[in-house]
């Protein structure tokens, strides 16, 4: 049987950290998971290869043994016997029984079973508990839907899942729900559910992180003389005082009238309103005369 380069299987270097191993494995497991590739034998084989590589490289003792013997794996059993004999002071001999919790079973290659599964005489086998695969889903919501926390029911792989979506979830945000993935094997834990949110903004407000921006038309007379106007916020209307002599594109901040901050109860951004002064058109003769008189008074 041929030596298997588990680092090559996961697409990583031998110097990869534990985090690198985990990241590479999860990427391949998601890509080739049988639930996402039904009746695809090639994907199924890739999934098994990734799972086998992870079984070795994600466990310190297994990885140490694999790195130590490498392509000389055929002699690993002999070396391990010698170690055991030395540790026992030359006492009772026994074959290498494999690392605890590991077994090739029907899901692993002959190479894996020979090196880690305890095929030597006197060895024992134990069934490896494996975590179930992760599920990935995308949830499309309107911006109005995430202004307040809400409960949703999703159907993923034929299974109904109830979840609470916290207010303020952002576009492109990825959240993890533990234990909502595929069933584990041999009594292992379930996988996890990863949900990516796509938020559509169909409102007149522009969202910038937690702050909102909007443009409000202001008539010329209110801009000159001042007064009080009613403006829209995301959750209702408020009255706003206009200062006399307000210039075009003046910005006003309404503190706490922005968007909720994710998982921070009662914390909101601000609302910034930009005034757009509207110049009156289609003036009648009297109105024109009055503007002409104003012009003469100011010259």
Backbone as CSV, one residue per row, in Angstrom:
resi,resn,N_x,N_y,N_z,CA_x,CA_y,CA_z,C_x,C_y,C_z
1,UNK,0.846,-1.197,0.000,0.000,0.000,0.000,0.879,1.243,0.000
2,UNK,0.436,2.295,-0.627,1.253,3.494,-0.816,1.126,4.454,0.365
3,UNK,2.215,5.183,0.594,2.228,6.242,1.601,1.300,7.369,1.148
4,UNK,0.531,7.936,2.076,-0.390,9.037,1.763,0.133,10.314,2.397
5,UNK,0.302,11.334,1.574,0.759,12.635,2.070,-0.458,13.423,2.542
6,UNK,-0.723,13.376,3.845,-1.906,14.044,4.397,-1.817,15.563,4.301
7,UNK,-0.606,16.093,4.304,-0.460,17.544,4.150,-0.910,17.967,2.745
8,UNK,-0.561,17.156,1.777,-0.966,17.450,0.399,-2.467,17.315,0.241
9,UNK,-3.056,16.335,0.935,-4.507,16.141,0.865,-5.240,17.396,1.319
10,UNK,-4.749,18.015,2.399,-5.399,19.224,2.928,-4.897,20.497,2.255
11,UNK,-3.859,20.370,1.430,-3.340,21.548,0.730,-2.589,22.501,1.629
12,UNK,-1.829,21.949,2.602,-1.088,22.790,3.553,0.370,22.337,3.601
13,UNK,1.208,23.163,4.219,2.618,22.823,4.388,2.801,22.016,5.670
14,UNK,3.938,21.345,5.768,4.233,20.552,6.959,4.372,21.435,8.188
15,UNK,4.706,22.701,7.990,4.860,23.647,9.108,3.534,24.250,9.549
16,UNK,2.437,23.793,8.969,1.118,24.370,9.280,0.792,24.236,10.766
17,UNK,0.130,25.259,11.301,-0.297,25.233,12.698,-1.580,24.419,12.838
18,UNK,-1.959,24.177,14.097,-3.216,23.458,14.334,-4.394,24.219,13.737
19,UNK,-4.327,25.546,13.826,-5.406,26.368,13.267,-5.457,26.234,11.745
20,UNK,-4.274,26.137,11.121,-4.222,25.964,9.671,-4.850,24.635,9.255
21,UNK,-4.550,23.592,10.037,-5.112,22.263,9.754,-6.629,22.309,9.853
22,UNK,-7.116,22.908,10.917,-8.561,22.984,11.139,-9.252,23.761,10.027
23,UNK,-8.660,24.884,9.644,-9.248,25.721,8.602,-9.297,24.997,7.263
24,UNK,-8.183,24.316,6.920,-8.118,23.602,5.646,-9.123,22.456,5.610
25,UNK,-9.214,21.735,6.726,-10.149,20.604,6.778,-11.591,21.078,6.642
26,UNK,-11.957,22.119,7.371,-13.335,22.608,7.332,-13.704,23.083,5.928
27,UNK,-12.755,23.682,5.243,-13.018,24.160,3.884,-13.329,22.992,2.954
28,UNK,-12.512,21.929,3.041,-12.733,20.773,2.178,-13.979,19.989,2.586
29,UNK,-14.219,19.896,3.908,-15.382,19.155,4.387,-16.669,19.800,3.911
30,UNK,-16.694,21.116,3.923,-17.890,21.821,3.437,-18.069,21.614,1.937
31,UNK,-16.939,21.667,1.218,-17.003,21.569,-0.246,-17.466,20.192,-0.707
32,UNK,-16.972,19.140,-0.029,-17.234,17.783,-0.506,-18.209,16.990,0.351
33,UNK,-18.878,17.639,1.296,-19.782,16.905,2.185,-20.861,16.181,1.364
34,UNK,-21.117,14.905,1.686,-22.106,14.126,0.924,-23.487,14.757,0.856
35,UNK,-23.879,15.473,1.919,-25.202,16.104,1.905,-25.306,17.185,0.837
36,UNK,-24.150,17.783,0.506,-24.140,18.846,-0.500,-23.787,18.314,-1.884
37,UNK,-23.356,17.041,-1.937,-22.984,16.423,-3.212,-23.596,15.030,-3.323
38,UNK,-24.914,14.958,-3.345,-25.572,13.640,-3.390,-25.202,12.859,-4.646
39,UNK,-24.935,11.565,-4.447,-24.629,10.645,-5.553,-23.377,11.028,-6.331
40,UNK,-22.481,11.775,-5.675,-21.223,12.157,-6.315,-20.104,11.353,-5.659
41,UNK,-19.705,10.256,-6.309,-18.703,9.366,-5.747,-17.347,10.045,-5.580
42,UNK,-17.005,10.896,-6.512,-15.720,11.588,-6.435,-15.683,12.516,-5.225
43,UNK,-16.782,13.261,-5.000,-16.854,14.150,-3.844,-16.827,13.344,-2.551
44,UNK,-17.500,12.197,-2.556,-17.511,11.331,-1.371,-16.100,10.855,-1.025
45,UNK,-15.336,10.502,-2.050,-13.960,10.049,-1.823,-13.097,11.192,-1.288
46,UNK,-13.268,12.385,-1.860,-12.521,13.556,-1.392,-12.847,13.857,0.061
47,UNK,-14.119,13.705,0.417,-14.553,13.948,1.794,-13.874,12.958,2.744
48,UNK,-13.818,11.687,2.355,-13.178,10.668,3.191,-11.688,10.941,3.335
49,UNK,-11.053,11.359,2.248,-9.619,11.650,2.297,-9.331,12.826,3.232
50,UNK,-10.165,13.857,3.148,-9.984,15.016,4.031,-10.210,14.630,5.487
51,UNK,-11.222,13.797,5.723,-11.529,13.362,7.077,-10.376,12.540,7.649
52,UNK,-9.797,11.686,6.835,-8.681,10.854,7.272,-7.462,11.715,7.581
53,UNK,-7.171,12.671,6.712,-6.033,13.561,6.942,-6.213,14.352,8.230
54,UNK,-7.441,14.786,8.480,-7.716,15.542,9.695,-7.560,14.675,10.943
55,UNK,-7.947,13.403,10.841,-7.818,12.488,11.970,-6.364,12.359,12.414
56,UNK,-5.464,12.461,11.462,-4.049,12.327,11.782,-3.442,13.655,12.215
57,UNK,-3.627,14.700,11.400,-2.903,15.953,11.617,-3.488,16.829,12.718
58,UNK,-4.745,16.577,13.104,-5.348,17.421,14.144,-5.138,16.855,15.546
59,UNK,-4.483,15.698,15.657,-4.224,15.100,16.963,-2.711,15.011,17.164
60,UNK,-2.204,15.646,18.202,-0.747,15.761,18.399,0.000,14.431,18.340
61,UNK,-0.500,13.382,19.020,0.226,12.115,19.043,0.271,11.471,17.657
62,UNK,-0.854,11.493,16.980,-0.891,10.924,15.632,0.014,11.695,14.677
63,UNK,-0.052,13.014,14.762,0.764,13.828,13.870,2.245,13.625,14.151
64,UNK,2.588,13.492,15.440,3.984,13.275,15.808,4.497,11.967,15.217
65,UNK,3.691,10.927,15.327,4.096,9.631,14.783,4.209,9.690,13.260
66,UNK,3.238,10.333,12.635,3.232,10.447,11.173,4.452,11.221,10.688
67,UNK,4.767,12.347,11.362,5.926,13.147,10.973,7.230,12.407,11.239
68,UNK,7.246,11.606,12.307,8.465,10.901,12.684,8.851,9.823,11.682
69,UNK,7.854,9.082,11.213,8.154,7.955,10.338,7.997,8.286,8.858
70,UNK,7.052,9.153,8.533,6.880,9.570,7.159,6.817,8.414,6.190
71,UNK,7.644,8.465,5.163,7.626,7.426,4.141,8.210,6.100,4.635
72,UNK,8.781,6.123,5.834,9.279,4.879,6.440,8.241,4.275,7.361
73,UNK,6.987,4.570,7.069,5.903,4.135,7.941,5.851,2.618,8.096
74,UNK,6.368,1.879,7.112,6.304,0.421,7.197,7.034,-0.111,8.431
75,UNK,8.020,0.664,8.911,8.813,0.219,10.056,8.295,0.785,11.374
76,UNK,7.218,1.553,11.311,6.731,2.213,12.525,6.320,1.222,13.590
77,UNK,5.687,0.118,13.174,5.227,-0.856,14.156,6.409,-1.481,14.887
78,UNK,7.468,-1.783,14.144,8.661,-2.372,14.759,9.282,-1.404,15.754
79,UNK,9.356,-0.133,15.360,9.929,0.865,16.255,9.072,1.033,17.504
80,UNK,7.760,1.010,17.316,6.865,1.180,18.456,6.989,-0.005,19.421
81,UNK,7.158,-1.197,18.899,7.344,-2.370,19.758,8.604,-2.225,20.592
82,UNK,9.651,-1.745,19.936,10.909,-1.563,20.649,10.754,-0.543,21.772
83,UNK,9.995,0.520,21.501,9.755,1.526,22.533,9.026,0.922,23.712
84,UNK,8.000,0.115,23.413,7.227,-0.497,24.484,8.082,-1.444,25.305
85,UNK,8.933,-2.209,24.640,9.808,-3.134,25.342,10.775,-2.386,26.255
86,UNK,11.291,-1.284,25.738,12.217,-0.505,26.536,11.529,0.110,27.743
87,UNK,10.314,0.587,27.535,9.585,1.201,28.652,9.192,0.177,29.703
88,UNK,9.076,-1.111,29.294,8.707,-2.167,30.237,9.934,-2.879,30.797
89,UNK,11.091,-2.383,30.395,12.304,-3.018,30.883,12.523,-4.385,30.285
90,UNK,12.079,-4.578,29.069,12.279,-5.858,28.420,11.292,-6.898,28.854
91,UNK,10.186,-6.487,29.452,9.186,-7.423,29.954,8.317,-7.936,28.840
92,UNK,7.028,-8.105,29.164,6.086,-8.708,28.213,6.016,-7.921,26.921
93,UNK,6.016,-8.630,25.837,5.935,-7.995,24.533,4.489,-7.945,24.068
94,UNK,4.223,-6.957,23.270,2.875,-6.859,22.724,2.876,-5.954,21.522
95,UNK,1.958,-6.210,20.620,1.899,-5.399,19.409,1.367,-4.006,19.696
96,UNK,1.621,-3.102,18.776,1.127,-1.734,18.912,-0.367,-1.691,18.679
97,UNK,-1.076,-1.086,19.628,-2.535,-1.144,19.571,-3.204,0.059,18.981
98,UNK,-2.471,0.988,18.471,-3.124,2.162,17.878,-3.435,3.217,18.920
99,UNK,-3.657,4.464,18.515,-3.969,5.534,19.443,-5.403,5.435,19.893
100,UNK,-5.640,5.876,21.096,-6.979,5.773,21.667,-7.980,6.563,20.835
101,UNK,-9.074,5.900,20.583,-10.152,6.580,19.882,-10.062,6.508,18.370
102,UNK,-9.044,5.831,17.835,-8.894,5.796,16.390,-9.055,4.387,15.842
103,UNK,-9.697,4.311,14.707,-9.807,3.040,14.004,-10.094,3.319,12.556
104,UNK,-9.458,2.559,11.702,-9.693,2.780,10.282,-11.115,2.443,9.897
105,UNK,-11.621,1.316,10.383,-12.966,0.904,10.032,-13.112,0.835,8.529
106,UNK,-14.309,1.089,8.036,-14.526,1.046,6.604,-14.353,2.392,5.954
107,UNK,-14.097,3.459,6.746,-14.041,4.806,6.211,-12.612,5.275,5.967
108,UNK,-11.629,4.478,6.321,-10.249,4.911,6.219,-9.452,3.980,5.304
109,UNK,-8.353,4.494,4.790,-7.530,3.738,3.855,-6.764,2.637,4.579
110,UNK,-6.238,1.698,3.790,-5.412,0.638,4.349,-4.172,1.225,5.011
111,UNK,-3.648,2.291,4.419,-2.476,2.948,5.006,-2.787,3.447,6.412
112,UNK,-3.934,4.085,6.562,-4.319,4.616,7.873,-4.498,3.478,8.875
113,UNK,-5.206,2.435,8.475,-5.465,1.320,9.376,-4.172,0.624,9.783
114,UNK,-3.257,0.491,8.826,-2.012,-0.190,9.124,-1.163,0.611,10.099
115,UNK,-1.196,1.930,9.957,-0.340,2.765,10.786,-0.995,3.163,12.094
116,UNK,-2.320,3.331,12.072,-2.998,3.840,13.258,-4.122,2.952,13.786
117,UNK,-4.551,1.975,13.006,-5.751,1.256,13.394,-5.554,0.018,14.217
118,UNK,-4.310,-0.361,14.536,-4.073,-1.488,15.427,-4.253,-2.829,14.765
119,UNK,-3.662,-3.052,13.595,-3.788,-4.342,12.939,-2.814,-5.372,13.486
120,UNK,-1.806,-4.905,14.208,-0.808,-5.843,14.704,-1.436,-6.800,15.699
121,UNK,-0.825,-8.002,15.829,-1.378,-9.003,16.736,-1.395,-8.480,18.151
122,UNK,-2.454,-8.767,18.859,-2.591,-8.309,20.237,-3.141,-6.912,20.337
123,UNK,-3.289,-6.224,19.209,-3.787,-4.862,19.244,-5.282,-4.831,19.455
124,UNK,-5.795,-3.674,19.816,-7.230,-3.487,20.026,-7.718,-2.387,19.133
125,UNK,-9.006,-2.437,18.849,-9.623,-1.407,18.028,-10.729,-0.714,18.788
126,UNK,-10.818,0.549,18.578,-11.902,1.321,19.151,-12.507,2.173,18.050
127,UNK,-13.776,2.388,18.106,-14.457,3.166,17.087,-14.305,4.655,17.345
128,UNK,-13.907,5.358,16.346,-13.704,6.799,16.450,-15.016,7.539,16.332
129,UNK,-15.302,8.371,17.317,-16.483,9.238,17.225,-16.130,10.457,16.384
130,UNK,-16.922,10.718,15.385,-16.649,11.842,14.497,-17.792,12.858,14.546
131,UNK,-17.415,14.107,14.545,-18.401,15.180,14.527,-19.074,15.238,13.164
132,UNK,-20.356,15.526,13.153,-21.088,15.630,11.904,-20.648,16.814,11.077
133,UNK,-20.963,16.775,9.813,-20.597,17.866,8.918,-21.381,19.132,9.215
134,UNK,-20.834,20.256,8.791,-21.493,21.552,8.994,-22.460,21.831,7.849
135,UNK,-23.525,22.555,8.152,-24.453,23.035,7.141,-24.173,24.514,6.900
136,UNK,-24.392,24.945,5.668,-24.244,26.352,5.312,-25.526,26.837,4.646
137,UNK,-25.997,27.999,5.065,-27.233,28.550,4.511,-27.086,30.052,4.333
138,UNK,-27.900,30.590,3.432,-27.928,32.039,3.214,-29.339,32.533,3.464
139,UNK,-29.453,33.603,4.235,-30.763,34.139,4.585,-30.873,35.573,4.087
140,UNK,-31.855,35.822,3.220,-32.089,37.156,2.672,-33.152,37.874,3.492
141,UNK,-32.823,39.072,3.951,-33.740,39.853,4.764,-33.747,41.302,4.292
142,UNK,-34.846,41.990,4.575,-34.928,43.419,4.318,-34.373,44.147,5.535
143,UNK,-33.853,45.355,5.314,-33.277,46.133,6.414,-34.288,46.341,7.545
144,UNK,-35.546,46.483,7.176,-36.580,46.675,8.198,-36.715,45.456,9.099
145,UNK,-36.393,44.273,8.546,-36.536,43.032,9.305,-35.521,42.900,10.425
146,UNK,-34.407,43.604,10.313,-33.348,43.442,11.314,-33.209,44.672,12.206
147,UNK,-34.220,45.549,12.162,-34.201,46.700,13.079,-34.531,46.240,14.495
148,UNK,-35.319,45.193,14.608,-35.631,44.590,15.896,-35.337,43.095,15.837
149,UNK,-35.087,42.486,16.985,-34.855,41.045,17.027,-36.134,40.323,16.631
150,UNK,-35.978,39.207,15.949,-37.156,38.470,15.506,-36.861,36.983,15.445
151,UNK,-37.906,36.204,15.503,-37.788,34.751,15.425,-38.115,34.304,14.006
152,UNK,-37.349,33.349,13.525,-37.560,32.804,12.190,-37.506,31.277,12.238
153,UNK,-38.167,30.663,11.286,-38.102,29.208,11.146,-37.543,28.892,9.775
154,UNK,-36.427,28.176,9.732,-35.787,27.817,8.480,-35.915,26.315,8.243
155,UNK,-35.949,25.924,7.001,-35.935,24.509,6.652,-34.625,24.226,5.934
156,UNK,-33.763,23.443,6.578,-32.453,23.125,6.041,-32.294,21.616,5.993
157,UNK,-32.048,21.108,4.784,-31.937,19.656,4.583,-33.164,18.923,5.119
158,UNK,-34.337,19.536,4.901,-35.590,18.916,5.319,-35.884,19.028,6.795
159,UNK,-35.031,19.712,7.526,-35.218,19.851,8.972,-35.568,21.290,9.321
160,UNK,-36.634,21.461,10.133,-37.053,22.797,10.548,-36.231,23.260,11.740
161,UNK,-35.685,24.458,11.619,-34.840,25.020,12.668,-35.384,26.382,13.065
162,UNK,-35.671,26.565,14.340,-36.150,27.844,14.858,-34.959,28.609,15.436
163,UNK,-34.859,29.886,15.073,-33.776,30.690,15.599,-34.218,32.125,15.804
164,UNK,-33.522,32.803,16.687,-33.769,34.221,16.943,-32.669,35.028,16.272
165,UNK,-33.068,35.966,15.422,-32.110,36.814,14.726,-31.968,38.119,15.512
166,UNK,-30.795,38.371,16.087,-30.616,39.593,16.886,-30.728,40.847,16.022
167,UNK,-31.255,41.892,16.609,-31.339,43.171,15.899,-29.938,43.656,15.543
168,UNK,-29.838,44.310,14.385,-28.572,44.910,13.988,-27.627,43.990,13.235
169,UNK,-28.090,42.783,12.868,-27.222,41.901,12.095,-26.873,42.587,10.780
170,UNK,-25.631,42.429,10.327,-25.136,43.200,9.188,-25.106,42.377,7.897
171,UNK,-25.091,43.081,6.784,-25.010,42.434,5.476,-23.684,41.679,5.361
172,UNK,-23.765,40.404,4.954,-22.568,39.596,4.811,-22.104,38.947,6.098
173,UNK,-22.781,39.229,7.210,-22.359,38.667,8.493,-22.613,37.160,8.543
174,UNK,-21.668,36.443,9.139,-21.764,34.990,9.277,-21.926,34.651,10.753
175,UNK,-22.971,33.903,11.081,-23.155,33.479,12.463,-23.179,31.960,12.525
176,UNK,-22.752,31.445,13.655,-22.670,30.003,13.853,-23.690,29.562,14.896
177,UNK,-24.425,28.507,14.578,-25.372,27.918,15.527,-24.895,26.501,15.812
178,UNK,-24.376,26.297,16.990,-23.772,25.015,17.341,-24.809,23.900,17.399
179,UNK,-24.392,22.731,16.932,-25.224,21.543,17.058,-26.393,21.456,16.112
180,UNK,-26.435,22.317,15.103,-27.546,22.301,14.156,-27.128,21.766,12.789
181,UNK,-25.984,21.069,12.739,-25.523,20.496,11.490,-25.916,19.040,11.362
182,UNK,-25.140,18.309,10.582,-25.446,16.901,10.335,-25.146,16.050,11.568
183,UNK,-25.788,14.889,11.620,-25.569,13.962,12.719,-24.119,13.464,12.700
184,UNK,-23.550,13.265,13.902,-22.216,12.712,13.998,-22.240,11.201,13.792
185,UNK,-21.074,10.613,13.583,-20.998,9.166,13.403,-20.513,8.500,14.683
186,UNK,-21.024,7.314,14.935,-20.635,6.541,16.114,-20.866,7.294,17.414
187,UNK,-21.972,8.019,17.453,-22.316,8.753,18.672,-21.608,10.074,18.822
188,UNK,-20.917,10.516,17.780,-20.209,11.787,17.837,-21.172,12.966,17.825
189,UNK,-20.702,14.165,18.179,-21.565,15.342,18.235,-22.028,15.790,16.848
190,UNK,-23.123,16.518,16.830,-23.622,17.060,15.570,-22.706,18.179,15.079
191,UNK,-22.780,18.421,13.794,-22.040,19.535,13.222,-22.730,20.849,13.548
192,UNK,-22.266,21.921,12.955,-22.809,23.246,13.232,-23.484,23.822,11.990
193,UNK,-24.272,24.826,12.203,-24.952,25.526,11.117,-24.364,26.918,10.978
194,UNK,-23.937,27.263,9.777,-23.396,28.597,9.506,-24.362,29.329,8.573
195,UNK,-24.809,30.497,9.014,-25.764,31.283,8.229,-25.122,32.596,7.815
196,UNK,-25.147,32.860,6.517,-24.672,34.139,5.993,-25.885,35.009,5.683
197,UNK,-25.878,36.250,6.183,-27.015,37.148,5.999,-26.771,38.097,4.830
198,UNK,-27.784,38.204,3.993,-27.784,39.185,2.906,-28.907,40.173,3.193
199,UNK,-28.536,41.414,3.465,-29.509,42.432,3.875,-29.773,43.394,2.718
200,UNK,-31.029,43.475,2.300,-31.431,44.405,1.241,-31.975,45.689,1.869
201,UNK,-31.456,46.831,1.422,-31.930,48.111,1.940,-32.911,48.728,0.948
202,UNK,-34.185,48.586,1.248,-35.231,49.161,0.390,-35.862,50.393,1.021
203,UNK,-35.113,51.062,1.891,-35.620,52.261,2.555,-34.952,53.492,1.944
204,UNK,-35.396,54.658,2.371,-34.791,55.903,1.887,-33.567,56.295,2.711
205,UNK,-33.254,55.474,3.713,-32.116,55.759,4.571,-30.874,55.023,4.079
206,UNK,-29.740,55.702,4.126,-28.466,55.081,3.803,-27.827,54.621,5.106
207,UNK,-27.389,53.355,5.131,-26.804,52.791,6.345,-25.283,52.812,6.247
208,UNK,-24.647,53.387,7.253,-23.190,53.421,7.344,-22.797,52.890,8.713
209,UNK,-22.435,51.601,8.763,-22.200,50.909,10.025,-23.479,50.966,10.861
210,UNK,-23.468,51.753,11.943,-24.661,51.832,12.780,-25.391,53.172,12.619
211,UNK,-24.881,54.034,11.761,-25.496,55.338,11.553,-26.359,55.349,10.297
212,UNK,-27.406,56.155,10.332,-28.294,56.312,9.192,-28.170,57.727,8.642
213,UNK,-28.382,57.853,7.335,-28.320,59.162,6.676,-29.548,59.316,5.787
214,UNK,-30.110,60.525,5.780,-31.231,60.814,4.883,-31.197,62.290,4.486
215,UNK,-31.839,62.564,3.364,-31.933,63.938,2.864,-33.371,64.412,3.014
216,UNK,-33.541,65.625,3.541,-34.876,66.177,3.775,-35.011,67.491,3.011
217,UNK,-36.092,67.613,2.223,-36.352,68.872,1.522,-36.802,69.930,2.518
218,UNK,-36.230,71.133,2.371,-36.575,72.258,3.247,-36.966,73.450,2.373
219,UNK,-38.169,73.957,2.587,-38.609,75.075,1.744,-37.809,76.329,2.073
220,UNK,-37.717,77.202,1.104,-36.893,78.397,1.208,-37.284,79.269,2.396
221,UNK,-38.580,79.389,2.648,-39.045,80.288,3.702,-38.652,79.770,5.087
222,UNK,-38.753,78.440,5.283,-38.337,77.861,6.559,-36.833,77.994,6.746
223,UNK,-36.090,77.859,5.648,-34.646,78.004,5.734,-34.254,79.423,6.128
224,UNK,-34.995,80.398,5.599,-34.671,81.800,5.896,-35.179,82.214,7.272
225,UNK,-36.434,81.905,7.554,-37.076,82.397,8.765,-36.986,81.440,9.952
226,UNK,-36.640,80.168,9.671,-36.645,79.178,10.746,-38.048,78.647,10.967
227,UNK,-38.186,77.734,11.907,-39.497,77.178,12.188,-39.400,75.742,12.685
228,UNK,-40.448,74.986,12.479,-40.495,73.599,12.948,-41.028,72.713,11.828
229,UNK,-40.340,71.614,11.600,-40.773,70.674,10.560,-40.868,69.267,11.155
230,UNK,-41.563,68.393,10.444,-41.674,66.990,10.850,-40.858,66.136,9.886
231,UNK,-39.963,65.300,10.439,-39.101,64.462,9.600,-39.303,62.989,9.964
232,UNK,-38.997,62.130,9.012,-39.089,60.684,9.226,-37.803,60.152,9.840
233,UNK,-37.956,59.276,10.833,-36.830,58.483,11.322,-37.141,57.033,10.954
234,UNK,-36.246,56.110,11.302,-36.459,54.723,10.906,-37.668,54.109,11.596
235,UNK,-37.983,54.586,12.794,-39.097,53.982,13.542,-40.232,54.960,13.836
236,UNK,-40.350,56.013,13.015,-41.449,56.949,13.229,-41.092,58.362,12.813
237,UNK,-41.918,59.308,13.216,-41.698,60.715,12.869,-41.340,61.515,14.111
238,UNK,-40.538,62.574,13.933,-40.195,63.482,15.037,-40.259,64.915,14.523
239,UNK,-40.497,65.849,15.445,-40.495,67.266,15.095,-39.102,67.832,15.311
240,UNK,-38.706,68.683,14.394,-37.355,69.217,14.408,-37.381,70.728,14.202
241,UNK,-36.659,71.454,15.065,-36.585,72.909,14.932,-35.545,73.292,13.885
242,UNK,-35.923,74.242,13.026,-35.020,74.739,11.990,-34.522,76.111,12.405
243,UNK,-33.228,76.288,12.414,-32.621,77.558,12.806,-32.744,78.556,11.658
244,UNK,-33.117,79.811,11.931,-33.191,80.819,10.869,-31.852,80.961,10.144
245,UNK,-31.920,81.094,8.842,-30.707,81.246,8.047,-30.001,79.932,7.770
246,UNK,-30.729,78.837,7.812,-30.139,77.521,7.535,-29.671,77.440,6.083
247,UNK,-28.432,76.998,5.898,-27.862,76.913,4.558,-28.145,75.552,3.916
248,UNK,-28.043,75.534,2.583,-28.245,74.291,1.856,-27.176,73.266,2.258
249,UNK,-27.577,71.997,2.376,-26.732,70.871,2.759,-26.235,70.943,4.205
250,UNK,-26.930,71.713,5.015,-26.639,71.692,6.449,-26.989,70.314,7.014
251,UNK,-26.120,69.772,7.878,-26.362,68.468,8.479,-26.795,68.623,9.938
252,UNK,-27.776,67.811,10.316,-28.281,67.798,11.689,-28.206,66.370,12.210
253,UNK,-27.686,66.203,13.419,-27.573,64.865,14.006,-28.666,64.629,15.044
254,UNK,-29.370,63.506,14.861,-30.348,63.075,15.852,-29.743,61.890,16.595
255,UNK,-29.276,62.124,17.798,-28.554,61.115,18.565,-29.474,59.950,18.945
256,UNK,-28.967,58.740,18.724,-29.708,57.544,19.112,-30.842,57.170,18.185
257,UNK,-30.946,57.857,17.041,-32.021,57.549,16.094,-31.510,56.764,14.882
258,UNK,-30.332,56.160,15.049,-29.771,55.362,13.971,-30.165,53.903,14.077
259,UNK,-29.248,53.018,13.700,-29.551,51.585,13.646,-29.030,50.898,14.892
260,UNK,-29.708,49.831,15.343,-29.247,49.132,16.549,-27.889,48.471,16.333
261,UNK,-27.103,48.426,17.414,-25.799,47.780,17.387,-25.983,46.304,17.728
262,UNK,-25.403,45.432,16.918,-25.584,43.983,17.055,-25.210,43.490,18.455
263,UNK,-26.170,42.823,19.084,-26.011,42.198,20.403,-25.642,43.192,21.504
264,UNK,-26.041,44.445,21.329,-25.898,45.445,22.395,-27.260,46.068,22.627
265,UNK,-27.987,45.486,23.552,-29.363,45.880,23.817,-29.462,47.365,24.140
266,UNK,-30.340,48.067,23.433,-30.604,49.479,23.712,-29.565,50.439,23.177
267,UNK,-28.566,49.954,22.446,-27.525,50.835,21.905,-27.779,51.045,20.416
268,UNK,-27.878,52.327,20.027,-28.167,52.667,18.629,-27.154,53.670,18.107
269,UNK,-26.994,53.680,16.805,-26.199,54.711,16.165,-27.007,55.998,16.080
270,UNK,-26.555,56.942,15.243,-27.220,58.235,15.109,-27.819,58.382,13.709
271,UNK,-28.750,59.328,13.602,-29.359,59.652,12.312,-28.870,61.033,11.886
272,UNK,-28.286,61.102,10.689,-27.798,62.373,10.156,-28.722,62.821,9.023
273,UNK,-29.292,64.007,9.199,-30.203,64.568,8.204,-29.506,65.713,7.474
274,UNK,-29.560,65.679,6.147,-28.993,66.744,5.324,-30.136,67.523,4.692
275,UNK,-30.150,68.850,4.931,-31.201,69.687,4.356,-30.905,70.003,2.896
276,UNK,-31.913,69.822,2.078,-31.838,70.202,0.668,-32.864,71.297,0.449
277,UNK,-32.386,72.537,0.333,-33.306,73.666,0.219,-33.947,73.693,-1.166
278,UNK,-35.261,73.790,-1.171,-36.035,73.781,-2.416,-36.354,75.217,-2.820
279,UNK,-35.891,75.623,-3.998,-36.159,76.971,-4.511,-37.539,76.978,-5.176
280,UNK,-38.415,77.917,-4.805,-39.759,77.949,-5.396,-39.709,78.275,-6.885
281,UNK,-40.597,77.651,-7.632,-40.692,77.887,-9.078,-42.104,78.373,-9.412
282,UNK,-42.291,78.790,-10.681,-43.593,79.260,-11.162,-44.161,80.381,-10.286
283,UNK,-43.304,81.384,-9.984,-43.746,82.510,-9.158,-44.753,83.368,-9.924
284,UNK,-45.761,83.873,-9.209,-46.680,84.818,-9.841,-46.063,86.216,-9.794
285,UNK,-46.737,87.192,-10.414,-46.180,88.538,-10.533,-45.962,89.182,-9.170
286,UNK,-46.883,88.983,-8.242,-46.769,89.579,-6.916,-45.540,89.020,-6.189
287,UNK,-45.354,87.699,-6.288,-44.208,87.069,-5.628,-42.896,87.579,-6.218
288,UNK,-42.873,87.754,-7.534,-41.666,88.269,-8.163,-41.354,89.671,-7.676
289,UNK,-42.399,90.500,-7.571,-42.202,91.875,-7.096,-41.635,91.896,-5.692
290,UNK,-42.143,90.998,-4.827,-41.668,90.956,-3.440,-40.200,90.526,-3.378
291,UNK,-39.818,89.558,-4.227,-38.417,89.138,-4.240,-37.525,90.249,-4.780
292,UNK,-38.039,91.015,-5.751,-37.267,92.127,-6.281,-37.069,93.198,-5.225
293,UNK,-38.102,93.452,-4.415,-37.981,94.429,-3.335,-36.953,93.958,-2.302
294,UNK,-36.968,92.659,-1.978,-35.990,92.109,-1.032,-34.592,92.273,-1.581
295,UNK,-34.450,92.035,-2.880,-33.131,92.161,-3.507,-32.618,93.602,-3.402
296,UNK,-33.519,94.592,-3.602,-33.122,96.001,-3.514,-32.755,96.355,-2.082
297,UNK,-33.472,95.792,-1.101,-33.178,96.101,0.295,-31.803,95.588,0.715
298,UNK,-31.327,94.522,0.079,-30.069,93.884,0.512,-28.886,94.363,-0.326
299,UNK,-29.135,95.262,-1.290,-28.030,95.773,-2.116,-27.690,97.201,-1.690
